[in-house]
Amino acid sequence: MELIADRLNEIKKQKMYRVLTYLNAPQGPRTIIDGREVLLLASNSYLGLCNDERLKAAAIKAIHEYGVGSGGSRLTTGSYQLHRELELALARFKGTEAALVFNTGYMANLGAVAALADKSWVVFSDELNHASIIDGCKLSGAKIVIYKHCHMGDLYQKLKEFQGYPSLIVTDGVFSMDGDIAPLEDIVQIANQFGALIMVDDAHATGVLGANGGGTVELFGLKDRIDIQMGTLSKALASEGGYIAGRQCLIDYLRNRARSFIFTTALSPATIAVALAALDIVEKEPARRKVLLENTQWLCSRLKEAGLQIHENKTPIIPIIIGEAERALQFSQILLAKGIFIPAIRPPTVPPGTSRLRLTLMATHSYEDLNYALEKIIEAARELEII
């Protein structure tokens, strides 16, 4: 234990120590932290559905009909008719033959990559891919080749170097810390030249991008060109879980070989019912996406005009780059004192020297919320002499 204590002290010295923040109210534009109302600008509930009455009603109805726990893994006693309905709905939503629900997005990536690739394969992974993709690549035993972030020249050269091997290109659709979008059209073109499969993690794009909220694959019109589509139920869909969508043979294979699917208790019926209800809202209420993206563009422009270093994207993820971890922490603490919750993001989540505040919007934030946030962020930046 002394060794662990020493490691923990080192984490503290490097300003990388993490503590938990406990919310005492639902995730909406405003929530309660330590008994005080704060403006919440850090949630992945992009469409503002975490406290939607229709979703709460769906959960209550499912509990009355099916009880509270699933009681087993999907391959034993844990599969309910609701699971079947959700997987059919996800396949329709993503434009694929079939889909398979996992307990988390992390488990979907981990299970899919590790089941598909083995030591005879080469996996080409964007250097800024999510940790779950990285861990899936490691577990697969495949040769892992990291290509420069969204750098198609680098990807092409590395595919050329390993030509002839079974290959998988895996990328985030929207990168969770920078909010930028992968160049999927270029990736498809390159993959076709080398016969590589493509997997896209659309966790942060599902429900947000595309005419029907189908994500980056829909945005670029590539549903017939992407072999493996991954997404989550826990962000815009305001539930829990993840999924893989693709050809029927892919889903059948994962059902039989993805360890993170096989060896875990299934999601509860209430959780699945919420995801089903949320998916219906996503498809029927496109105005939510429109408002969300318009608000994002407005706030991005104002922050940039104020002199802050941001990545201006077409997604509701707005990183304000600070640099050093300690200054990012100070920025976050000053904002919390002003009634705004945006936690600092530090290494190893982001590369050293790029610590930031990761600001995320919901469709339910008002212009009054955004104006208040803008005013206080500029105040805090000036206090720290960032601008």
Secondary structure, DSSP 8 states (H G I E B T S, - for coil): -HHHHHHHHHHHHTT-------BSS-SSSEEEETTEEEEE---S-TTS-TT-HHHHHHHHHHHHHH-S---SBTTTT---HHHHHHHHHHHHHHTSSEEEEESSHHHHHHHHHHHH--TT-EEEEETT--HHHHHHHHHHT-EEEEE-TT-HHHHHHHHHHTTTS-EEEEEESB-TTT--B--HHHHHHHHHHHT-EEEEE-TTTTTTSSTTS--HHHHTT-TTT-SEEEEESSSTT-S--EEEEE-HHHHHHHHHH-HHHHTSB---HHHHHHHHHHHHHHHH-THHHHHHHHHHHHHHHHHHHTT--B---SSSEEEEEEESHHHHHHHHHHHHHTTEE--EE-TTSS-TT-EEEEEE--TT--HHHHHHHHHHHHHHHHHTT--
